[in-house]
Amino acid sequence: NTTDLFNGTEVNKSGKDWQYNPTQYWKAGNWKFGAYAPKADGAITPAWSYTDGLTLTVNSDATHQNDLIYADATANVTAGEDGTLEGADQVTLNFTHLLSKLAFKFTKDPQSLGAMTVTMSNFKVAGITTAGKWIAGTQQTVESATTSDYTDNAGVIDKDNGVQTAWFYVIPQTVKAFAITANVEVKNGAGDIIKDGTISAEVPTTGQGVITAWTAQNQYLY
């Protein structure tokens, strides 16, 4: 049966149960299901075919920071001579994350800057690929991949824990060298600004211990 009984149908949790409307009833046949969350703000475009399953086209730029989870399932329902359906049961969907997450953490040297207040603002990481496509949960190659910058205000670099940027949702990808920049202000104990300006660095992708790929279901703290 290639009739689409669920077409963008929302499934919501009420108590311990997941529910949807209108109720659909089993018929004999082979069934294929695909599901994703969240129902995002234009960043995730779904398409369905019975042959390929669920296709998800994703934009993960700085203005579309959504997590993305995906699941699929199949069911084979047969009818006995008395009309009783076999295999007509609840469908279990085990979701996995399709995206990666990045964050950046900064500390200060206690000997040279221990008594200083160091504040970071206008943090930016540049040139991350933001276009992705999945067919039945398998990531596809995107021919014309767009890139985006991600920004955060960061804050005061704490003497014990440093300061960490927000987490950024990104498309899993081979890591290419990318640049980070930020404005930094250094004050002495009296509150006087003794240094301010812009810092920049290129994050390497070669050498011992570097990260060469961001993979799905993983987060990376630089």
N, C-alpha and C positions, 0 to 999 in steps of 0.2 A: 504494500500500500504506500504510494508516494504522496498521499495527501498530507499537507502540513496541518496538524491539529494544534500545534503550538507555534505561534509566529510572534516572537517578541513578548511572549506572555510573562508577566511578572509573577514571581513566586516569593511569598513573604512568610515570615515565621510568626505563628501565634501560639504562645506557650511553648510546648515541645514539638508542635507539628508545623510542617510547611504546607502552605495552602495556595491555591490559585483559582481563578474564575475565567470562563465557565468550566464546570466539571466535564472532563472527557472520559469516555468509557472504552474499555478494551474491546478490540476485535482481533480475530485470528490474523496472524501475519508477523512479519519481521519488522521490528521497530528500532529506530535510531534516534538518540537524544543528544543534544548539545546545549550547554548552559554556560553563562559567564556572569560575573559581577565585578564592579558595580554597573548600574545603568547610568553611564557617565554623561557629562555635559558636552556631548559632541565630540569627545576625544576617542570614543570607541564606536566603530561602525560595524554592525554585524550583517552577515549574509548567510543564507542557508541553501544547501542543495542536498538531496538525499544521497547522491553519489559521494560528494566530498565532505559532507557534514557542515560544521559551523566554521565560517571564515570570519576572522576579526581583523579589521584594519585599524591601526592605533596611532594616535598622535600623543607623544609624551613630552611636548615642549613645556617651558616654564609655566605657561598658563593652563596646562592640562595635567596636573599632577595627581593621577589616580592610580591606586593599586589595580591589578587585573588578575582575576582568577578564572580558571577554565576547568570544565569537566565534561565528559561524555559517557554514554552508556548505550547498551543495546538490550533488546528483549525479544525473545521468540515465543509467540503465543500460538498455541494450537487448540483446535476444537475437537472434542471427542464426539462419538456417535450421538450421545445424548445432549450435545451442545455445550457441555461443560468446558470451560477454558482452562488450559494448563499453561502455567508460566505467567499468568496475569497477576503480578505482585507489585509491591512498591518498587520504584526505581531508585537505586542508590547512586548518588553522584559524589565522587571523591575529587575535590578541587585541588588544583596546584597553581602556584604563582607563575605567571609568564614573564614578569619583569624583574629587573635588578634594582638595587638601591645603592646610592652613593652618599657619603658624608665626608667632611673634612674637619680635622681637629688640629688645633694649634696650641703649643705650649711656649713658655718663655724660660730662658736660662736663668736659674736662681742667682748666680753670681753677678751677672751684669745687669739684670733687670728685676731682681728680686724685690727691691723696694719701690719699683716704678709701677704705675698703673698703665697698662697697655690695652687700648681699645681698638677693636677691628670693626670696620664698617664697609658697606658696598662690596662685599665679597662676590666674586664672579668666577665661575668656571666656564670656559668657552669651547664651542665647537663639538658638542656631543650629538651624535646621530639620534634623531627623534621620531623617525618614521619606521613603523613595524607592521608586519602582516603574519598572521598565523592561519593555517588550514588544519582543522581537527587537532589543534594543540601543537602543531609542528611549525616552527618559525620558518618563514620564507625569506629569500633574498629580495631586498627592495632595490630596484635599479636606480632610482633617483632619490637617494636618501637626503632628507633635509637635516640641518643642524640647528642647535639652539644654545643660548647661554642660560645658565642657572645662577640666581643671585640670592643673597641672604645678608642680613645686617650683622650676624655673628655676635658681637658684644665684647665685654671685658674679659681678657685672658686671665682666668683665675690662677693664683699661684700654685695650687695643688692639682687642679683638674684641667687647666687650660680652658679653651672655648671650642665648641663644636657647632658646625653649621647645621641647618636643617637637613633631613634626609631627602634626597631627590630620586624620584622614580624614573628609570631610564630603560631604553630598549637594550636587551642583551646584545653585545657586539664585541668584535675584536677591538682592543684598546689601541687607539692611535695617540701619539703625543699631543697633549692638550695643555692650554695655558690657564693659570689661575692668577687673579689679581685681587687686591684689597687696599683700602685706605687704612692706615694705622696711625694712631696718635699715642705718644708716650708722654706721661706727666710724672714729675718728681713728687716727693712726699708733701711738698707745699702746694701742690696742684698746678704748678707752672708747666706749660707745654715746652718740652725740651727737644722734641723731635716729632715731625709729622710728615706724611707723604704717602706715596703709593708703592706697595711691594708687588713683585710679580715673580712667577716661576713657571717653568715648563715641567710638567710631570713626565718623567721618563717611562718608556715602554720596553726598554732593553736593559739587560744587566741582571745580576743575581737578585732573586727575591722579588722582582717587580711583577705586577699583575698584567697579564697579556690579554685577558678576556674577561668581560663581565657576563656571567651566566645566570640563567633564570633561577629563581628561588634563593638567590644569594645576595648578601649585602656587604659592602666594602667600605671600610673606614680608613681614609688616608691620613 
